[in-house]
Amino acid sequence: MSMTDPIADLITRIRNASLARLDKVRIPASKMKVRILTILRDEGYIKAFKVVKDDAHENIVIALRYMDDKRPVIEGLKRVSRPGLRQYVRHDKIPKVRGGLGMSILSTSQGVMCDREAKARKVGGELLCHIW
């Protein structure tokens, strides 16, 4: 059975694992998910991730990050553009998340990138998700 929205699945698994205070979560792998996780790692929302090959499938193991008092670093994740309703924005119309405390992830013609990088390169695209 194929999945209709793998990015929403990624976001939901990370959200559920962080609410359950799990150290690691395993998800099916794809190039888009790896790029999104690279951005989350570089921005400090997750510790690390690793692509692992099990039998015939590739999975990604994500090490979640928590603060000293065991609160998750990721307070919220929201899928913006979805298969039924795509959301596209120009570089000058990229919304601020939580007044600049969060970030957006976009899929552009130059690859998947965070909102700051898209504004700096002056490129718009599909608004994938918000994270704070």
PAFITOR-844366 format. One record per residue: chain; residue in one letter; x, y, z of N, C-alpha, C in turn. Coordinates in Angstrom, 1 decimal. Layout:
N
SITE,chaine,residu,n.c1,n.c2,n.c3,ca.c1,ca.c2,ca.c3,c.c1,c.c2,c.c3
SITE,A,a,X,Y,Z,X,Y,Z,X,Y,Z
...
This chain:
132
SITE,chaine,residu,n.c1,n.c2,n.c3,ca.c1,ca.c2,ca.c3,c.c1,c.c2,c.c3
SITE,A,m,0.8,-1.2,0.0,0.0,0.0,0.0,0.9,1.2,0.0
SITE,A,s,0.6,2.2,-0.9,1.4,3.4,-0.9,0.8,4.5,0.0
SITE,A,m,1.7,5.3,0.4,1.4,6.4,1.3,1.1,7.7,0.5
SITE,A,t,0.0,8.3,0.8,-0.4,9.5,0.0,0.4,10.7,0.4
SITE,A,d,0.8,10.9,1.6,1.5,12.1,2.0,2.7,11.7,3.0
SITE,A,p,3.8,11.3,2.4,5.0,10.9,3.3,5.5,12.0,4.2
SITE,A,i,5.4,13.2,3.8,5.9,14.3,4.6,5.1,14.5,5.8
SITE,A,a,3.7,14.4,5.7,2.8,14.4,6.8,3.1,13.3,7.8
SITE,A,d,3.4,12.1,7.2,3.8,10.9,8.0,5.0,11.2,8.8
SITE,A,l,6.0,11.8,8.2,7.3,12.2,8.9,7.0,13.1,10.0
SITE,A,i,6.2,14.1,9.8,5.9,15.1,10.8,5.1,14.5,12.0
SITE,A,t,4.2,13.7,11.6,3.3,13.0,12.7,4.2,12.1,13.5
SITE,A,r,5.1,11.3,12.9,5.9,10.4,13.7,6.9,11.2,14.6
SITE,A,i,7.4,12.3,14.1,8.3,13.1,15.0,7.5,13.7,16.1
SITE,A,r,6.4,14.2,15.8,5.5,14.9,16.9,5.1,13.9,17.9
SITE,A,n,4.6,12.7,17.5,4.2,11.7,18.5,5.3,11.1,19.3
SITE,A,a,6.5,10.9,18.7,7.7,10.4,19.4,8.1,11.4,20.5
SITE,A,s,8.1,12.7,20.1,8.6,13.7,21.1,7.6,13.9,22.2
SITE,A,l,6.3,13.8,21.9,5.3,13.9,23.0,5.4,12.7,23.9
SITE,A,a,5.8,11.5,23.4,6.0,10.3,24.2,7.4,10.2,24.8
SITE,A,r,8.2,11.3,24.6,9.5,11.4,25.2,10.4,10.2,24.7
SITE,A,l,10.3,9.7,23.5,11.1,8.7,23.0,12.5,9.2,22.6
SITE,A,d,13.5,8.5,22.7,14.9,8.9,22.3,15.1,8.8,20.8
SITE,A,k,14.5,7.8,20.2,14.7,7.6,18.7,13.3,7.2,18.1
SITE,A,v,13.2,7.5,16.8,12.1,7.1,16.0,12.5,6.6,14.7
SITE,A,r,11.9,5.6,14.1,12.2,5.0,12.9,11.1,5.3,11.8
SITE,A,i,11.6,5.8,10.6,10.6,6.1,9.6,11.1,5.5,8.3
SITE,A,p,10.2,5.3,7.3,10.7,4.9,6.0,11.5,6.0,5.3
SITE,A,a,12.5,5.7,4.5,13.4,6.6,4.0,13.0,7.1,2.6
SITE,A,s,13.3,8.4,2.3,13.2,9.0,1.0,14.2,10.2,0.9
SITE,A,k,14.5,10.6,-0.3,15.4,11.7,-0.5,14.9,13.0,0.1
SITE,A,m,13.6,13.2,-0.1,12.9,14.4,0.5,13.0,14.5,2.0
SITE,A,k,12.7,13.3,2.6,12.8,13.2,4.1,14.2,13.5,4.6
SITE,A,v,15.2,12.9,3.9,16.6,13.1,4.3,16.9,14.6,4.3
SITE,A,r,16.5,15.3,3.2,16.8,16.7,3.1,16.1,17.5,4.2
SITE,A,i,14.8,17.2,4.5,14.1,17.9,5.6,14.8,17.6,6.9
SITE,A,l,15.2,16.4,7.2,15.9,16.1,8.4,17.3,16.7,8.5
SITE,A,t,17.9,16.9,7.4,19.2,17.6,7.4,19.0,19.1,7.8
SITE,A,i,18.0,19.7,7.4,17.6,21.1,7.8,17.3,21.1,9.3
SITE,A,l,16.5,20.2,9.8,16.2,20.1,11.2,17.4,19.9,12.0
SITE,A,r,18.3,19.0,11.6,19.6,18.8,12.3,20.4,20.1,12.3
SITE,A,d,20.6,20.7,11.2,21.4,21.9,11.1,20.9,23.1,11.9
SITE,A,e,19.5,23.1,12.1,18.9,24.2,12.9,18.8,23.8,14.3
SITE,A,g,19.2,22.6,14.7,19.2,22.2,16.1,17.9,21.6,16.7
SITE,A,y,17.0,21.2,15.8,15.7,20.7,16.3,15.9,19.2,16.6
SITE,A,i,16.8,18.5,16.0,17.0,17.1,16.3,18.5,16.9,16.5
SITE,A,k,18.9,15.8,17.2,20.3,15.5,17.4,21.0,15.0,16.2
SITE,A,a,20.5,14.0,15.6,21.1,13.3,14.4,20.1,12.4,13.8
SITE,A,f,20.5,11.9,12.6,19.7,10.9,11.9,20.6,10.0,11.1
SITE,A,k,20.2,8.8,10.8,21.0,7.9,10.1,20.1,7.0,9.2
SITE,A,v,20.5,6.8,8.0,19.8,6.0,7.0,20.3,4.5,7.2
SITE,A,v,19.4,3.6,7.5,19.7,2.2,7.8,19.0,1.3,6.9
SITE,A,k,19.7,0.4,6.3,19.1,-0.6,5.4,18.7,-1.9,6.1
SITE,A,d,17.4,-2.2,6.2,16.9,-3.4,6.8,16.3,-4.2,5.7
SITE,A,d,16.8,-5.5,5.6,16.3,-6.4,4.5,16.3,-5.7,3.2
SITE,A,a,15.1,-5.4,2.7,14.9,-4.8,1.4,14.6,-3.3,1.4
SITE,A,h,14.3,-2.8,2.7,13.9,-1.4,2.8,14.9,-0.6,3.5
SITE,A,e,14.9,0.7,3.2,15.7,1.7,3.9,14.9,2.4,4.8
SITE,A,n,15.4,2.6,6.0,14.7,3.4,7.1,15.6,4.5,7.6
SITE,A,i,15.0,5.5,8.2,15.8,6.5,8.8,15.6,6.5,10.3
SITE,A,v,16.6,6.4,11.1,16.5,6.4,12.6,16.9,7.9,13.0
SITE,A,i,15.9,8.5,13.7,16.1,9.9,14.1,16.3,9.9,15.6
SITE,A,a,17.4,10.6,16.1,17.6,10.8,17.5,17.0,12.2,17.8
SITE,A,l,16.0,12.2,18.7,15.3,13.4,19.0,16.1,14.2,20.1
SITE,A,r,15.9,15.4,20.2,16.6,16.3,21.1,15.7,16.8,22.2
SITE,A,y,16.1,16.9,23.4,15.3,17.4,24.5,16.1,18.4,25.3
SITE,A,m,15.4,19.3,26.0,16.1,20.3,26.9,16.5,19.6,28.2
SITE,A,d,17.1,20.3,29.1,17.6,19.8,30.4,16.5,19.3,31.2
SITE,A,d,15.3,19.9,31.2,14.2,19.5,32.0,13.3,18.5,31.2
SITE,A,k,13.8,17.8,30.2,13.2,16.7,29.5,12.0,17.2,28.6
SITE,A,r,11.9,18.5,28.4,10.9,19.0,27.4,11.5,18.9,26.0
SITE,A,p,10.6,18.5,25.0,11.1,18.4,23.7,11.6,19.8,23.1
SITE,A,v,12.6,19.8,22.3,13.0,21.0,21.7,12.0,21.4,20.6
SITE,A,i,11.4,20.4,20.0,10.3,20.7,19.0,9.0,20.9,19.8
SITE,A,e,8.5,22.1,19.8,7.2,22.3,20.5,6.1,22.1,19.6
SITE,A,g,6.3,22.3,18.3,5.2,22.1,17.3,5.7,21.9,15.9
SITE,A,l,4.9,21.1,15.2,5.2,20.9,13.7,3.8,21.0,13.0
SITE,A,k,3.8,21.7,11.9,2.5,21.8,11.2,2.8,21.6,9.7
SITE,A,r,2.0,20.7,9.1,2.1,20.5,7.6,1.3,21.6,7.0
SITE,A,v,1.8,22.4,6.1,1.1,23.5,5.5,0.6,23.1,4.1
SITE,A,s,1.4,22.8,3.2,1.0,22.4,1.8,0.7,20.9,1.9
SITE,A,r,-0.3,20.5,1.3,-0.7,19.0,1.3,-1.1,18.6,-0.1
SITE,A,p,-1.2,17.3,-0.4,-1.5,16.9,-1.7,-2.8,17.5,-2.2
SITE,A,g,-3.8,17.7,-1.4,-5.1,18.2,-1.9,-5.1,19.7,-2.0
SITE,A,l,-4.2,20.4,-1.4,-4.2,21.9,-1.4,-2.7,22.4,-1.3
SITE,A,r,-2.1,22.6,-2.4,-0.7,23.0,-2.4,-0.6,24.5,-2.1
SITE,A,q,0.4,24.9,-1.3,0.6,26.3,-0.9,1.9,26.8,-1.5
SITE,A,y,1.9,27.7,-2.4,3.1,28.2,-3.0,3.2,29.7,-2.5
SITE,A,v,4.5,30.1,-2.3,4.7,31.5,-1.8,5.9,32.1,-2.6
SITE,A,r,5.9,33.4,-2.8,7.1,34.1,-3.3,8.1,34.3,-2.2
SITE,A,h,9.3,34.7,-2.6,10.3,34.8,-1.6,10.0,36.0,-0.6
SITE,A,d,9.3,37.0,-1.1,9.0,38.2,-0.2,7.7,38.0,0.5
SITE,A,k,7.0,36.8,0.3,5.7,36.5,1.0,5.9,35.3,2.0
SITE,A,i,7.1,34.9,2.2,7.3,33.7,3.1,6.9,34.2,4.6
SITE,A,p,5.9,33.5,5.2,5.4,33.9,6.5,6.4,33.7,7.6
SITE,A,k,6.4,34.5,8.6,7.2,34.3,9.8,6.4,33.3,10.7
SITE,A,v,7.2,32.4,11.3,6.6,31.4,12.2,6.8,31.9,13.6
SITE,A,r,5.7,32.0,14.4,5.8,32.4,15.8,6.6,33.7,16.0
SITE,A,g,6.4,34.7,15.1,7.1,35.9,15.2,8.6,35.8,15.0
SITE,A,g,9.1,34.8,14.2,10.5,34.6,13.9,11.1,33.6,14.8
SITE,A,l,10.4,33.1,15.8,11.0,32.1,16.7,11.0,30.7,16.1
SITE,A,g,10.2,30.4,15.1,10.2,29.2,14.4,10.7,29.3,13.0
SITE,A,m,10.5,28.3,12.2,11.0,28.4,10.8,10.0,27.6,9.9
SITE,A,s,10.1,28.0,8.6,9.4,27.2,7.6,10.4,26.4,6.7
SITE,A,i,9.9,25.4,6.1,10.7,24.6,5.2,10.0,24.6,3.9
SITE,A,l,10.7,25.0,2.8,10.2,25.1,1.5,10.8,24.2,0.5
SITE,A,s,10.1,23.8,-0.5,10.6,23.0,-1.6,10.7,24.0,-2.8
SITE,A,t,11.9,24.3,-3.2,12.1,25.3,-4.2,12.7,24.7,-5.5
SITE,A,s,12.9,25.5,-6.5,13.5,25.0,-7.7,15.0,24.7,-7.5
SITE,A,q,15.6,25.2,-6.4,17.0,25.0,-6.0,17.1,24.0,-4.9
SITE,A,g,16.0,23.3,-4.6,16.1,22.2,-3.6,15.3,22.6,-2.4
SITE,A,v,15.3,21.7,-1.4,14.5,22.0,-0.1,15.4,22.8,0.8
SITE,A,m,14.8,23.9,1.3,15.6,24.8,2.2,14.7,25.5,3.2
SITE,A,c,15.4,26.1,4.2,14.6,26.8,5.3,14.3,28.2,4.7
SITE,A,d,13.4,28.8,5.5,12.9,30.1,5.0,14.0,31.2,4.9
SITE,A,r,14.9,31.2,5.8,16.0,32.2,5.8,16.9,32.1,4.5
SITE,A,e,17.2,30.8,4.2,18.0,30.6,3.0,17.2,31.0,1.7
SITE,A,a,15.9,30.7,1.7,15.1,31.0,0.5,15.0,32.5,0.4
SITE,A,k,14.8,33.2,1.5,14.8,34.7,1.4,16.1,35.3,0.9
SITE,A,a,17.2,34.7,1.4,18.5,35.2,1.0,18.8,34.9,-0.5
SITE,A,r,18.4,33.8,-1.0,18.5,33.4,-2.4,17.5,34.1,-3.3
SITE,A,k,16.5,34.7,-2.7,15.3,35.3,-3.4,14.6,34.3,-4.3
SITE,A,v,14.3,33.2,-3.7,13.6,32.1,-4.4,12.4,31.7,-3.6
SITE,A,g,11.2,31.5,-4.2,10.0,31.0,-3.5,9.8,29.6,-3.9
SITE,A,g,8.7,29.0,-3.4,8.4,27.6,-3.7,7.2,27.1,-2.9
SITE,A,e,7.1,25.8,-2.8,6.0,25.2,-2.0,6.3,25.2,-0.6
SITE,A,l,5.4,25.7,0.2,5.6,25.8,1.7,5.3,24.5,2.3
SITE,A,l,6.3,23.7,2.7,6.0,22.3,3.2,5.5,22.3,4.6
SITE,A,c,6.2,22.9,5.5,5.8,22.8,6.9,6.4,24.0,7.8
SITE,A,h,5.8,24.2,8.9,6.3,25.1,9.9,6.8,24.3,11.1
SITE,A,i,7.8,24.8,11.8,8.3,24.1,13.0,8.7,25.2,14.0
SITE,A,w,8.4,25.0,15.2,8.7,25.9,16.3,9.0,25.1,17.6
